[in-house]
Amino acid sequence: MYDDEELSEIREAKESWEAETLDPTLDRHGERKDRFATVSNREVDRLYTPEDVADLDYEEDLGFPGEEPYTRGVYPTMYRGRTWTMRQFAGFGTAEETNERFHYLIDEGQTGLSTAFDMPSLMGIDSDDKMSLGEVGKEGVAVDTLRDMEVMFDGIDLAEVSTSFTINPSAPVIYAMYVALADQRGIPREELRGTLQNDMLKEFIAQKEWVIPPEPSLDLVTDTIEFAVAETPKFKPISVSGYHIREAGSTAVQELAFTLADGFAYVEACLDRGLDIDKFAPQLSFFFNSHNSLFEEVAKFRAARRIYANVMDEWYGAEAEASKRLKFHTQTAGQSLTAQQPLNNVARVTIQALAGVLGGTQSLHTNSFDEALALPSEQAVRVALRTQQIIAEESGAADIVDPLGGSFAVERLTDETEADAMAYIEEIKEMGDGSVRDGVLRGIEQGYFHREIQESAYEYQERVDEGDETVVGVNAYEIDEDTRPDLLKVDETTRERQLDRLESVKAERDDDAVGDALDDLRDAVEAGENAMPEIVAAVKAYATMGEIMDVFEAEHGTYRERIGVA
């Protein structure tokens, strides 16, 4: 972008500035710290100039919004056309309580639904299972059968709303329930919009919610993608999730690299299945964390789009533009929230949300200020949603496409992030002898990802403990008074009410139809066929979550058994 003569002049001018202006100031006052770094401990320079982006090729590396390599955004007008989807995470107790919260959020201006599930549902067991004791409805909504889905979406038009489901081992069952509910209401499947998290590789790497081992889990994820391509083309059957990798303690670069590696592993699994990349790739979506270091996060999002576009083109031969556009959801960093002085979290979330917007996210969840203490209260949820609305309507951040594009600092950070992330991805590919898919699976089995994340998490906590990393209200600016807000408490009768509904469904359903549907599912799994049509049929017969997942455990065993913790 600058010729050698211009760069030479800038270099000389910088040297003059340092000698005549900077050094005297440093001699008199110094700086606040000896070293400045991001949350991920990437050192940042005092000043960035055109020298830092001397190798930048505008058309090759940046381009224009809506064109390759999508560094500046996946749409030409971005938020000038329409703002990101405001998708607040919601779900607790029973389906009735979650339905009430959904309606509240829609009335407050939310533009998309996002569903949190309780631990039994996440792990594919029923509310009446002995392992569910004490967990029913506690960290999300309890869903055992299609009846719960019917209640949860009562009064909500599935053809009009976009719904996200944050669930993984049992994601195919929840997806089947949503499809079955649409069938029941006469809504064409091709009109369904939403996203299923359904990222099992991330679970084995970071979040640790799993049922069957990695390889059959990957096959089941591929089943959902294949089914979605044919049946629900507007619905994203997977959200490849870096969020939980970051929450586990990774750096921004590790989050980006491991997430994209997982995404490329799914691409390879689909190609192995014989699917056309330009048919399935447009339905892939991603999910990233947004942390406190604003410029690092913006650079991460921009680098993500550029890496994805280039790799999908050069490694996998994608031709359709939609196959090379990385679209992603962002959630602000839960790990950054503090129980101490929780109202400070409003400021943290605002910065993180702004980073997501400046980085070009397609949808956004802003955490509530009380989430370090409990599930969010209505007041906290409203503040979190209003934070997004203020950014969209009052800040001006949504009025310019890629407003930080061209910043010497952001462009340098974007280049560095891209290079470091690609080094990780190439290493993973090498572990798999040229296959990212095999590299990810091998890295899971060998503990590679765990070690990398663990080291970063330890290093960060060490910096906090030593005071090198300031956490306001925790290791600096502390106060003694109790600042805890009023908290949401899940009704103690939740489990009893959920078990009553489950018992009622079991009493009313046709047991022969359930048995036949489960037998058909068992036959499909044993034959290695796509299991989704049989899962849909089973949920329509009101088979339970646990009954369906038991079929897969019986065929593949559990991952707990494989690693010796059964």
N, C-alpha and C positions, 0 to 999 in steps of 0.2 A: 504493500500500500504506500510505501515511501521508497524513494530511490536512495542510492548509497550516499549521494551528496547531501540530501536532506537529513538522513540519519546521522551523518558525520557532524552536521551543524547542530542537531539536537543534542548529540553526545557532548560536544564542546560546551553548549549552553548549560547542560546539566552539571558538568564539572565546575563551571564558573559559579553556578547557583550554590553548589555544595560548599565551595571554598569561601564565597563571599557572604552568603546568607544563612545556609544551614549550619555550618560548623560553629560560627559565633553563638548561635542560639543554643546549640547542644552544649557548648562550653559553659554558658550561663545557666541554663535550666535543665539540660538533659531531657530524658523522656520517661514516661511513666514506668516502662518495663525495659529490661534488657532485650527481650525477645517477644515478638507479637505473632500469634498463631491462631488458627481457627479452632473450633471445637474438636475437629479431627486431628489437631496438632500439625496442620500444614502451615509452615512459616510463611508469613506474608511480608512483602517489602514495604518500605515507607512510602514509596512513590513508584508509579508505573508510567512509562512513557512509550512513544512509538517504537523504541528499541525493543521493548518486550513483546511486540507483535510484528516484528520485522518480517517474519516468514509467513504471515497470514495472507492467504489468497482469498480475496473477498468472495468471488463467485464459487470457488471450490469449497471453502471452509464455512462461509456464512450464507451466501445466496440471499434469497428473499423469502418472506413468510409464505407458506403454502407450496414451496418448491424445495427440491433436494438441495442440501442435505437436511433441511428442516431445522437447522440450528436456531433460526429466528422464529419458529412456530409452525404448527402443522396446518394452519388456515391463513389465508391472505389477510383477513380483517381481524382475526382473533376476537378479543372482547368488544371491539367496536361493532361486530355483528351481533353477538349475544354473549353475555357473561358466562363464566364457568358454571357448571351445575353445583348448586349448594346442597351438599348431601351429608346432613348430620347423621351420625351413627346413633341408632336408637333400638331399644329392645330390653325388656326386663319383665320378670314375673311371668304371667300367663299371656296368652294371645290377646285377651281382652284389654289388658293394661298397655300392651304394645300398640294395639290398634288405636287406643286413646291418644298415646304419645304421637303416633303417625299423623293423626288428624290435627293435633295441636301444632305440629311442625309445619304441616301444609298450610294451615290457617295463618301462621306467622311468616309465610313467604318462602319456605323451603321449596326447592325445585326438583328434588329427587330424594327417594327414600333409601336408607341404608340400615340393614338389619343385623343386630347383634344377637347371638344365640348363647344359651347357657352351656355349661361344660358337658353335661350328659348329651345334649344334641350335637355339640362339636365332636364328641368322641363316638357318636353313633350308637348310644345306648338309650334305653327308654327310661322315663321318669320313675317307673316302679322297679327298676333294677337296684339291687342292694348297693352298687357302686355309686348310685345317684344321690344317696342320702346326704342331705345337707347342701346340695348343689342345685336343686331344681329352681330355675328362674332367678338365680342369684346374680350372675354376671351378664345375663342376656335372657331372651325369651325361651321358654321351653316348647319344643315342637316334637311331638311323638308321631302324629298321623296327619293325613290330609285335613282332618277336621280342624286342627289347630291353624293350618294355613287358611282355611275358609274364614275362621273367626278373625284372624290377624288382618286380613285384607277386606273385611266387611266395609262396604261403603267407599271403597277405593277402586277406581277404574284402571284395570291393568293395561288397557289399551292407551291410556293417557300418561301414566306415571312410569318413570324409570326406577327400577328397584335393584339395589345392590345387596348381595348376601355374603357376609363375612363368615365363611365356613369352609372347612377343607376335607378331612377324612370322609365325612358323610355328605359332602357337597352334591354328589350326583342325586342323592335322595331328595334334598331340598329343591334342587333344580327340577326334578321330576314332579314334585308336588306343585311347583309354580306352573309348570306346563299343564298338569292335570287340572289345576284350578281354572286356567284359561280355557281349556277344553270344556269344562263344566259350565262356564259362563258363555260359551259360544264365541269367544274371542279368537280370531285366527292366530295360530302360533307365530306366523311371520310378523305379527304386529307387536309381539312382546319385546320390551326393551329393558335392559338392565345388565348387571354384571355378577358373575359368580366368582368368588375368590379362587377356590379350587386349585391352589398351588401347593401340591404335596412336596415338591423338592424343597421349597422353603421351610416346610415343617420339619423335615429331617435335618436341615441345616440350622434352624434357629428356634422355631416356636415349640416344637416337640409335641404336637398333637398328631398322633398317627395311630392307625389300626393295623393294616396289612403292610408288608415290607415295601421298600422303595420301587422295585421293578414292577410288581403288579399294581402298585399305586399309580405309577406313571402310565400304565396301560389303561387304567380306569379314567384318568384325566383325559387321555387321548380319545376314549369312548365319548366323553361329553363333548369334546371339540368336534368330532366327526358328526355326532348327532345334531349339534347346534348349527353346523354349516348347512345341513339338509333341512332342519325343521324350524329353527329360530334364528334367521340370519341377522336380525337386529340386536340379538342378545349376545353379550360377551361371555363365553363359557369359561374363561379363566382371566384372573387378574394376577399377573406374575408379580410377586410382592417382595419388595425390598424393605418395606416398612418394619417388619419384625426382625429382619437382619440388623437394621440399625438399632432397634430397641434392645437387641441382645448385646449391643456394645460395639458394633463395627464402626469403622470410619465411613465418611461419605463415599470415598473411592471404593471401599470394599462393598458397601451397600449397592452401588451402581454396578460394579463388576459382577458380583455374585448374582444379582437380579437378572442382568442381561444374559449371563451364562445359563441360568435356569430357563430363561425365555428361549434361547437358542437350542437348549436341550429338548424343549417341547416341540420346537420347529422340526428338529431331526426325528423325533418320535412320530410326528404326523407324516413326514415324508416317508419314513419307513412303512407306515400304514398304507402308503400309496395315495395320500391326499395331495391335491394340487395346491401349491403354496399360495397362489393368487386367489384361491377360494377360501382357505382357512386363515391366512395371515391377517386379513383385515378385521377378523373377529378377536384377535389377541389384544389384551390390554395390560397395563402395568400399574403399579401402586408403589409410590415412594413416600418416604418420610421427609418432613421439612423441619430442620433443626434451627438452632439459634444463629449460626454464622451466615448471615443473609447472603453475602456475595458468594460464599462457597456453595450454598444451596442452589442459587441461580445458575452458577457455572455447571453444577452437577446435572441439572435438568437439561441445559442446552447441550452438554456433551452427550447425554443419553440419546437425544434425538439424532445427533450426528453419527454416533457409533452404530446405532440401530439401522439407520438408512444405508450406511456403507456396507455393513455386514450382510444384511438381508439381500442386497444387490450382489456383492462380490462373492460371498460364500454360498448363498443358497439360490441365486438366480431369480430372485423376485423381480417381476417386471411391472406389475400394477403399482401405481403410486400409493394406493391405499395399503399395500403390503409393506411399504417402507416407512410409513408414518407411525412413529411411536406416540400413542395416546396414553395418558396416564391420569390416575387419581392421586391426590396428595392428602395426607393427614399430618397435622402438626404433631410435634414430638411428645408423645406421652412420657418418655423417659426424662424429659426436661422439666416436667411439672413437679412442684414441691408441695409437700404437706405444710411446710412452714410458710406463713404469710401467703396463703393461697391466692389472694387477689393479685399478687404479683404475676400470677400465671396469665392474667388477661393481657399484660404487656408482652410476655413471651409468645403467646399464641398469635398476637397481632403481627409481630415481626416475622414469625414463621409462615403465617398465612400470606403476608406480603411477598415473601420469598417465593412461595408457590405461584402467586399471580405474576410476579415479574419473570418467573421462569417458564410461564406458559402452560400451566396445568389445565386439564379439561374438566376436572371436578375437584371439590375441596371439602374436607371435613375439618372444622376447627374444634379442638378439644375444649372442654368446659373447665373452668378454673378449679372446680372441686374434685376432679377425677383422681387426684393422688390420694383421696380419702374415701371415695365411694362412687357409685354410679351417679351420673349428673342429675342434679335437681332441675326442675322446670326453669327456675330463674337463671341458673348457670347455662343451661342450653340456650335460652333466649339471648343471653349476652354473647355466647359463642357465635350464634347465627347473625346477630346484629354486627359483630365484628366483620364478617364477610360482607354484609350489606353496606357497611360504611366504606370499606375498601372499594367496593364496586361502584358506589354511587357518589361518594364524597371526596375520595383521595386523588382521583385523576389517574391512578395507576392502571386502570383498565382502558384508558383513552388512547394510549400509544402502543403500537405493536413492538414488542421486544425493546422497551425503553432503555435498557442497559447495554444493548448491542452497540459495539464500537468503543465501550469503555476499555481503556488499556488494561485495567486491573481485571475486569470480568473476562475479557477475551484471553488474557494470559492464564487465568485460573481455569477457564474452559479447556484450553489446550493442554494444560498440565493434568487436569482431571481425565481427559480423554486418553492421554498417553499412559497414565498410571492404570486406568481401568482396563485398557486393551492389553497391557502387560499381564495382568491377572487372567484375563480371558484366554490369552494365548497359552499361559501356563496350564490352565484347566484343560484346554484342548489337547495339549501335549500329554497330559496325564491320561487322556482317553485315546492315545495313539491316533490323533487326528479327528476324533469325535468329541464334540462338546458334551453330548448326552452321556457318553461313557465316562468322560472325565468328571462330570458332576456326580454320577453314581459312585465312581471310585473314590472321589473326594469325600462323599458322605460315609462310605464304609471305612475309610482310613482315618477319619477324624480331621481331615485337612481344614474344612471350613470352621469347625469348632475351635481348633487351635488358633487360626488367624483371628477370629472374632474375640476369643478369650484374651489373647495378648493385647488387643486394642482396648478392650473393656478394662483390663487391669491397669493399663498405662493411663487411661483417662481418669480412673478413680484415684490413682496415685497422685496425679496432678491436682485433683480436687482436695485430697487430704493434705497435701503440702501447701495448698493455697496458691498454686500456680494457675489454677483455673478457678475463676470467681463464680460462685453460685449465690446470687443475691438472696439474703434471708437464711442461707444455710451455713456458709463459711465466711460470710461478710454481711454487715448491716443486719445483724441478728437482734431480735427483741424477745423479751420474756413473756409478754402477754399472750393469752390464748386467742388465736385468730381464726379458729375453725368456724366455718359457716354452718348453717343448718343443712343436714344431709338427707338425701333420699334413703329411705329404708324400705326394703322389699317386704311386703306383707307376709307375716309368718304363716298365713293360711294358704300361701301359693302352692306348696307341694300337695296339700290335701285337695285343693280345687283341681289341680292338674291331674292327679290320680283319679279323681271322680270322672273327669272327661275321658281319660284313657280307658277306664273300666267300662264306661258307657259305650264307647266305640267298639270295644271288643265284644260286648254283649249283643250289639245290634248288627254287626257285620256278618257276612256270609262266610263262615269258616272254610267251607269247601272251596269257595272262590279264592280266598286268601292262600289256601294250601296249593291250589293249582297254579296261581301266579308265582308263588315262591319256587315251586317245582320247575316252572318254565325258566325262571331266573337262574336257578341252579344249573339247569341244562346248558344255558347260554354261557355261563361262566366256565363250566367244565369244558365246553367246546371252544373256548377262546373267542367267542363272538362278541360283538358290541352289546353290552348289557343294558344300555339306556332304554330301549323300547320295553324290555321286561321290567325294569324298575318303575317306569311310568305305569305300566299295567298293575304292578303290585301296589303302588300307592293309591291307585284308583279303587282297588279292592279293600283299602284301608289297612293294609299291612303296616306294621309299625316300623319306625326307624331301626330299632334293634333287630327285628326279625329280618329285615333286608340286609343289614350289615353283617349279620351272623352268617349269611350265605357266603360272603366273601372271606370271612375269617375261616370258615370251614374248608374252603378251597385252598387258601394261600397261607394259613397260619397267621400269627400276629408278629408284628415287629418286636414286641416285648420279648417274645420267646426267642427270636433270633439273637438279640443282644443280651439275653440272660437276665432280664428283670421281670419276667412274667410272675 
